[in-house]
Amino acid sequence: MELRKADLTELPILWEIIQQAIEQRKQDGSEQWQQGYPNEQTIEEDIVNGWGYVLVENTRVIAYAAIIIGDEPAYEEIQGQWLTDGDYVVIHRVATSNAVKGRGVATQLFRMIEELALAHHVFSIKVDTNFDNVPMLKILERLGYTYCGEVFFIGANRMAFEKVLLQS
């Protein structure tokens, strides 16, 4: 598998993967992503801004995430406390293709994002999710992310997590 920046020509497949994730959240009874966010324009803006990344397996796009190496304004105010105050990588809009469900692809994606952060000499990853996004909460727990409090993002309170990466 390869993690690389997304290309605008991939927008149709990325939007399809996002729509699958929106439907999965709905089926799981989650409120996350049920009010028109993210939409196709959000994903296009991610790509234009250089934040859109894809996970590719044998030339097939199997997952998407927005990876921001820099600041997230919504994270400046937290009800709680972040573990670190320095540079960090932000992960938003994680979605995997239904074709690879149950294979641990999202977990692998997070591990590859950790490698990307280290390659940029950034030793912290911050992420938020809805309180009822059980699959994401399980991934964050499995990978050692620490619950830090709540942030306000896209019109709602979100659970905020951080992982401090070991410097080699």
C-alpha contacts under 8 A as a table, 3 or more apart, distances in Angstrom:
res1	aa1	res2	aa2	distance
1	M	55	L	6.64
1	M	56	V	5.53
1	M	57	E	4.69
1	M	58	N	7.32
2	E	55	L	5.62
2	E	56	V	5.16
2	E	57	E	6.61
3	L	53	Y	6.77
3	L	54	V	5.75
3	L	55	L	4.58
3	L	56	V	6.39
3	L	109	L	7.68
3	L	112	M	6.86
3	L	113	I	7.99
4	R	53	Y	5.49
4	R	54	V	5.61
4	R	55	L	6.65
4	R	56	V	7.81
5	K	47	I	7.69
5	K	50	G	7.05
5	K	51	W	7.41
5	K	52	G	5.86
5	K	53	Y	4.26
5	K	54	V	6.11
6	A	10	E	6.81
6	A	47	I	6.07
6	A	52	G	5.28
6	A	53	Y	4.79
6	A	54	V	5.49
7	D	10	E	5.47
7	D	11	L	7.29
7	D	47	I	6.54
8	L	11	L	5.32
8	L	44	E	6.89
8	L	47	I	6.47
8	L	48	V	7.70
9	T	12	P	7.46
10	E	13	I	5.63
10	E	14	L	6.17
11	L	14	L	5.00
11	L	15	W	5.93
11	L	40	E	7.89
11	L	43	I	7.42
11	L	44	E	6.80
12	P	15	W	5.19
12	P	16	E	6.25
13	I	16	E	4.97
13	I	17	I	6.29
13	I	61	V	7.69
14	L	17	I	5.09
14	L	18	I	6.18
14	L	43	I	7.75
14	L	63	A	7.97
14	L	64	Y	6.76
15	W	18	I	4.98
15	W	19	Q	6.05
15	W	39	N	7.87
15	W	40	E	6.01
15	W	43	I	7.39
16	E	19	Q	5.09
16	E	20	Q	6.27
17	I	20	Q	5.08
17	I	21	A	6.36
17	I	62	I	7.98
17	I	63	A	7.24
17	I	64	Y	7.60
17	I	95	A	6.41
17	I	96	T	6.28
17	I	97	S	5.17
17	I	98	N	7.51
18	I	21	A	5.03
18	I	22	I	6.16
18	I	38	P	7.87
18	I	64	Y	7.91
18	I	95	A	5.85
18	I	96	T	7.77
19	Q	22	I	4.94
19	Q	23	E	6.19
20	Q	23	E	5.18
20	Q	24	Q	6.16
20	Q	97	S	7.03
20	Q	98	N	6.73
21	A	24	Q	4.90
21	A	25	R	6.13
21	A	95	A	5.74
21	A	96	T	7.04
21	A	97	S	7.79
22	I	25	R	5.20
22	I	26	K	6.33
22	I	32	Q	7.98
22	I	33	W	5.79
22	I	34	Q	6.83
23	E	26	K	5.00
23	E	27	Q	6.18
24	Q	27	Q	5.01
24	Q	28	D	6.10
25	R	28	D	5.09
25	R	29	G	6.38
25	R	30	S	5.13
25	R	31	E	7.23
25	R	32	Q	6.58
25	R	33	W	7.19
25	R	34	Q	7.89
25	R	133	N	7.31
26	K	29	G	5.13
26	K	30	S	5.57
26	K	31	E	6.97
26	K	32	Q	7.97
26	K	34	Q	6.99
27	Q	30	S	7.50
29	G	132	D	7.86
30	S	132	D	5.39
30	S	133	N	6.04
31	E	34	Q	5.68
31	E	130	N	7.70
31	E	132	D	7.22
32	Q	35	Q	7.88
32	Q	130	N	5.94
32	Q	132	D	7.62
32	Q	133	N	7.11
33	W	36	G	6.60
33	W	37	Y	5.32
33	W	38	P	6.37
34	Q	37	Y	6.94
36	G	39	N	6.09
37	Y	42	T	7.77
38	P	42	T	5.81
38	P	43	I	7.31
38	P	93	R	7.42
39	N	42	T	5.26
39	N	43	I	6.70
40	E	43	I	5.25
40	E	44	E	6.24
41	Q	44	E	4.95
41	Q	45	E	6.06
42	T	45	E	5.16
42	T	46	D	6.23
43	I	46	D	4.96
43	I	47	I	6.40
43	I	52	G	7.09
44	E	47	I	5.21
44	E	48	V	6.25
45	E	48	V	5.00
45	E	49	N	5.95
46	D	49	N	5.20
46	D	50	G	6.18
46	D	51	W	4.84
46	D	52	G	4.80
46	D	66	A	6.36
47	I	50	G	5.07
47	I	51	W	5.69
47	I	52	G	4.46
47	I	53	Y	7.69
48	V	51	W	7.60
48	V	52	G	7.92
49	N	52	G	7.68
51	W	66	A	5.03
51	W	67	I	5.00
51	W	68	I	5.42
52	G	64	Y	7.27
52	G	65	A	6.09
52	G	66	A	4.65
52	G	67	I	6.43
53	Y	64	Y	5.79
53	Y	65	A	5.42
53	Y	66	A	6.00
53	Y	67	I	6.72
54	V	61	V	6.33
54	V	62	I	7.36
54	V	63	A	5.62
54	V	64	Y	4.61
54	V	65	A	6.55
55	L	61	V	5.86
55	L	62	I	5.75
55	L	63	A	4.99
55	L	64	Y	6.32
55	L	109	L	6.86
56	V	59	T	5.78
56	V	60	R	5.31
56	V	61	V	4.45
56	V	62	I	5.74
56	V	63	A	7.25
57	E	60	R	5.23
57	E	61	V	6.49
57	E	62	I	6.73
61	V	64	Y	7.95
62	I	96	T	5.85
62	I	97	S	5.14
62	I	99	A	7.66
62	I	100	V	6.94
63	A	94	V	7.47
63	A	95	A	5.59
63	A	96	T	4.10
63	A	97	S	5.83
63	A	105	V	7.58
63	A	106	A	7.48
63	A	109	L	7.72
64	Y	93	R	7.38
64	Y	94	V	5.70
64	Y	95	A	5.27
64	Y	96	T	6.35
65	A	91	I	6.80
65	A	92	H	6.09
65	A	93	R	5.25
65	A	94	V	4.39
65	A	95	A	6.51
66	A	90	V	7.96
66	A	91	I	5.79
66	A	92	H	4.96
66	A	93	R	5.73
66	A	94	V	7.01
67	I	89	V	6.84
67	I	90	V	5.72
67	I	91	I	4.86
67	I	92	H	6.52
67	I	113	I	7.84
68	I	71	D	7.36
68	I	72	E	7.86
68	I	89	V	5.63
68	I	90	V	4.98
68	I	91	I	6.53
69	I	88	Y	6.55
69	I	89	V	4.57
69	I	90	V	6.46
69	I	117	A	7.64
70	G	87	D	6.63
70	G	88	Y	6.06
70	G	89	V	5.97
70	G	90	V	7.26
71	D	75	Y	7.87
71	D	87	D	7.66
71	D	88	Y	7.08
71	D	89	V	7.62
71	D	90	V	7.45
72	E	75	Y	5.46
72	E	76	E	7.26
72	E	90	V	6.92
73	P	76	E	5.50
74	A	77	E	6.60
74	A	151	V	6.68
74	A	152	F	6.31
74	A	153	F	5.93
75	Y	78	I	6.26
75	Y	151	V	6.20
75	Y	152	F	7.90
77	E	151	V	6.60
78	I	81	Q	6.37
78	I	82	W	7.72
78	I	149	G	6.44
78	I	150	E	5.63
78	I	151	V	4.92
78	I	152	F	7.80
79	Q	149	G	5.35
79	Q	150	E	5.08
79	Q	151	V	6.46
80	G	148	C	5.75
80	G	149	G	4.32
80	G	150	E	6.58
81	Q	148	C	5.49
81	Q	149	G	6.43
82	W	85	D	7.10
82	W	148	C	5.50
82	W	149	G	7.85
82	W	161	F	7.95
82	W	162	E	6.92
83	L	148	C	7.23
83	L	162	E	6.81
83	L	164	V	7.66
84	T	124	S	7.47
84	T	164	V	7.81
86	G	124	S	7.89
87	D	122	V	6.07
87	D	123	F	7.37
87	D	124	S	6.84
88	Y	117	A	7.99
88	Y	122	V	5.85
88	Y	123	F	6.60
88	Y	124	S	4.67
88	Y	125	I	5.32
88	Y	126	K	6.65
89	V	117	A	6.45
89	V	122	V	7.02
89	V	124	S	6.30
89	V	125	I	4.69
89	V	126	K	6.15
90	V	125	I	5.89
90	V	126	K	5.03
90	V	127	V	5.75
91	I	94	V	7.45
91	I	125	I	7.51
91	I	126	K	6.69
91	I	127	V	5.30
91	I	128	D	7.89
92	H	127	V	6.83
92	H	128	D	7.58
94	V	106	A	7.69
95	A	106	A	7.55
96	T	100	V	7.14
96	T	101	K	7.28
96	T	105	V	7.07
96	T	106	A	6.53
97	S	100	V	5.72
97	S	101	K	6.82
98	N	101	K	5.17
100	V	103	R	5.89
100	V	105	V	6.96
101	K	104	G	7.41
101	K	105	V	7.46
102	G	105	V	7.69
104	G	107	T	5.30
104	G	108	Q	6.30
105	V	108	Q	4.99
105	V	109	L	6.04
106	A	109	L	4.88
106	A	110	F	6.30
106	A	139	I	7.75
107	T	110	F	5.18
107	T	111	R	6.38
107	T	139	I	6.18
107	T	143	L	7.79
108	Q	111	R	5.04
108	Q	112	M	6.23
109	L	112	M	5.12
109	L	113	I	6.20
110	F	113	I	4.97
110	F	114	E	6.28
111	R	114	E	5.07
111	R	115	E	6.50
112	M	115	E	4.97
112	M	116	L	6.23
113	I	116	L	4.87
113	I	117	A	6.15
114	E	117	A	5.08
114	E	118	L	6.30
114	E	125	I	7.46
114	E	165	L	7.42
115	E	118	L	5.13
115	E	119	A	6.15
116	L	119	A	5.02
116	L	120	H	6.44
117	A	120	H	5.17
117	A	121	H	6.33
117	A	122	V	5.07
117	A	123	F	6.59
117	A	124	S	7.65
117	A	125	I	7.66
118	L	121	H	4.77
118	L	122	V	5.38
118	L	123	F	6.14
118	L	165	L	7.66
118	L	167	Q	7.69
119	A	122	V	7.51
123	F	164	V	5.78
123	F	165	L	4.78
123	F	166	L	6.87
123	F	167	Q	6.96
124	S	162	E	6.87
124	S	163	K	5.68
124	S	164	V	4.49
124	S	165	L	5.70
125	I	162	E	5.52
125	I	163	K	5.28
125	I	164	V	6.58
125	I	165	L	7.68
126	K	160	A	7.29
126	K	161	F	5.71
126	K	162	E	4.40
126	K	163	K	6.64
127	V	160	A	5.92
127	V	161	F	5.36
127	V	162	E	6.41
128	D	151	V	7.60
128	D	158	R	5.81
128	D	159	M	5.35
128	D	160	A	4.34
128	D	161	F	5.99
129	T	133	N	6.70
129	T	136	M	7.23
129	T	137	L	7.59
129	T	158	R	5.37
129	T	159	M	5.38
129	T	160	A	6.75
130	N	133	N	5.40
130	N	157	N	7.59
130	N	158	R	5.03
130	N	159	M	6.06
131	F	134	V	7.66
131	F	158	R	6.57
131	F	159	M	6.11
133	N	136	M	5.64
133	N	137	L	6.27
134	V	137	L	5.00
134	V	138	K	6.14
135	P	138	K	5.21
135	P	139	I	6.41
136	M	139	I	5.06
136	M	140	L	6.21
137	L	140	L	5.18
137	L	141	E	6.18
138	K	141	E	5.11
138	K	142	R	6.02
139	I	142	R	5.06
139	I	143	L	6.14
140	L	143	L	5.27
140	L	144	G	6.26
140	L	145	Y	5.15
140	L	146	T	7.95
140	L	161	F	7.82
141	E	144	G	5.30
141	E	145	Y	5.77
141	E	146	T	7.62
142	R	145	Y	7.77
144	G	163	K	6.71
145	Y	161	F	5.88
145	Y	162	E	5.38
145	Y	163	K	4.66
146	T	161	F	5.27
146	T	162	E	5.36
146	T	163	K	6.17
147	Y	159	M	7.25
147	Y	160	A	6.00
147	Y	161	F	4.51
147	Y	162	E	6.76
148	C	159	M	7.79
148	C	160	A	5.61
148	C	161	F	5.37
148	C	162	E	6.84
149	G	159	M	6.06
149	G	160	A	5.42
149	G	161	F	7.41
150	E	157	N	6.12
150	E	158	R	5.38
150	E	159	M	4.73
150	E	160	A	5.24
151	V	157	N	5.57
151	V	158	R	5.35
151	V	159	M	6.58
151	V	160	A	6.15
152	F	155	G	6.64
152	F	156	A	5.42
152	F	157	N	4.42
152	F	158	R	6.02
153	F	156	A	5.59
153	F	157	N	6.30
153	F	158	R	6.56
